[in-house]
Amino acid sequence: MNILLTGGAGYIGSHTYLALVHAGLVPIILDDFSNSNPKVLERLERISGKPVQCERGSVADLPLVQGLIQRLGIQAVIHFAAFKAVGESVAQPLKYYDNNVGGMTRLLQAMDAAGCRTLVFSSSATVYGDPASVPITERFPRQHTNPYGHSKLVIEDMLTALQVSDPRWKVAVLRYFNPVGAHPSGLIGEDPRGTPNNLMPFVAQVAVGRRPFLNIYGNDYPTPDGTGVRDYIHVQDLAAGHVAALKTLADKGQSFTVNLGTGVGCSVLDVVKAFEVASGKPVPYQFAPRRDGDVAQCYASTDLANTLLGWKAQFGLAAMCADTWHWQSANPNGYE
Ligand SMILES: NC(=O)c1ccc[n+]([C@@H]2O[C@H](COP(=O)([O-])OP(=O)(O)OC[C@H]3O[C@@H](n4cnc5c(N)ncnc54)[C@H](O)[C@@H]3O)[C@@H](O)[C@H]2O)c1
């Protein structure tokens, strides 16, 4: 089965690439490298022992994508390609609506024209906004607090409308919680440009000496230690979730929306302590005021993923930190 991975050179896409190869599928990457480094391709070849098929280009290039799908006999698309920085989306909303919503629209048009109507879409727990309670089930109301989150919500609605209009579409919407960690080889991992927006890469850069300390935003949340609680999921587990989603689409022939998380909430201080143990390095931190838009707690109900996909996260926080450290210490400056 030939699978097109849009954004396959990025953090989650590159790990999913390897999971697909491991499952005997044939992934082909389409990426414009707007937020990734082409050096990841050599690493993927080293780990998989196979040449990587990659096309440089944008998902918004309809003739390119339609041609690729037809020429390569693509049977399904996993759509990772998007911009994902919440703060930047507030400052430059049109950039986000254009790439995320506009890119998705063009991609769907290209798929339709090429007769490929099976899609796995990278959504996010951000569509739950500030949840009224935890754990969060897929039936919780959706809200958005920033243009990035709104772009995911609009796309989810677009995909629903498309399925209503044409039942040949088979769509898996995967709502990721907080992906962290790296491939156990230490050869690929998260390599954010500039200041990391997420906690784990920031902690890793403090431990490796690239940054002096961590700011912890808020220590007065109604959580056990006062810091924010999130559902961190190992990127290897997340990658396996995509293989399970493709298999479920093929076996059941029905669209679905599912959370991919561990169901376990970890606080910022839990992450700092676990990272110190994994790395043997101190992670100095200081408390800072809460940030607008941050929620106290967010973790998934994983019941649907367990029953529908037959998938369950295998790795805990210690493994997430150990694999992040393995990647970060072997590649202090990422792919450069
Ligand atoms: N990492 C997270 O915390 C997280 C959480 C929830 C959801 N997601 C979603 O998962 C997906 C993948 O995230 P990631 O962390 O791997 O991000 P990433 O930035 O590492 O990967 C995205 C890739 O898409 C590429 N890209 C962007 N726009 C493109 C376009 N128009 N055409 C072709 N390629 C394009 C980038 O160059 C990059 O390689 C995104 O849709 C993101 O919104 C990520």
The ligand as an ORCA input file, in Angstrom:
! r2SCAN-3c Opt
* xyz 0 1
  N       3.758     18.490     17.737
  C       2.636     18.732     18.419
  O       2.686     19.090     19.594
  C       1.271     18.539     17.772
  C       0.140     18.387     18.586
  C      -1.099     18.237     17.984
  C      -1.212     18.241     16.597
  N      -0.097     18.407     15.839
  C      -0.237     18.428     14.368
  O       0.514     17.357     13.818
  C       1.026     17.728     12.537
  C       2.517     17.473     12.510
  O       3.134     18.197     13.560
  P       4.705     18.183     13.800
  O       4.921     18.417     15.237
  O       5.316     17.010     13.147
  O       5.101     19.523     13.023
  P       6.370     19.819     12.109
  O       6.385     21.296     11.873
  O       7.587     19.184     12.671
  O       5.993     19.055     10.756
  C       5.158     19.612      9.786
  C       5.835     19.432      8.448
  O       4.981     19.958      7.435
  C       5.773     20.703      6.515
  N       4.864     21.658      5.869
  C       4.215     22.715      6.418
  N       3.431     23.310      5.496
  C       3.566     22.602      4.358
  C       2.994     22.697      3.059
  N       2.137     23.669      2.744
  N       3.349     21.786      2.122
  C       4.225     20.789      2.411
  N       4.807     20.656      3.622
  C       4.471     21.554      4.570
  C       6.889     21.293      7.336
  O       8.034     21.604      6.560
  C       7.171     20.157      8.328
  O       8.131     19.254      7.799
  C       0.625     19.181     12.318
  O      -0.557     19.198     11.545
  C       0.331     19.683     13.726
  O      -0.609     20.730     13.730
  C       1.146     18.543     16.381
*
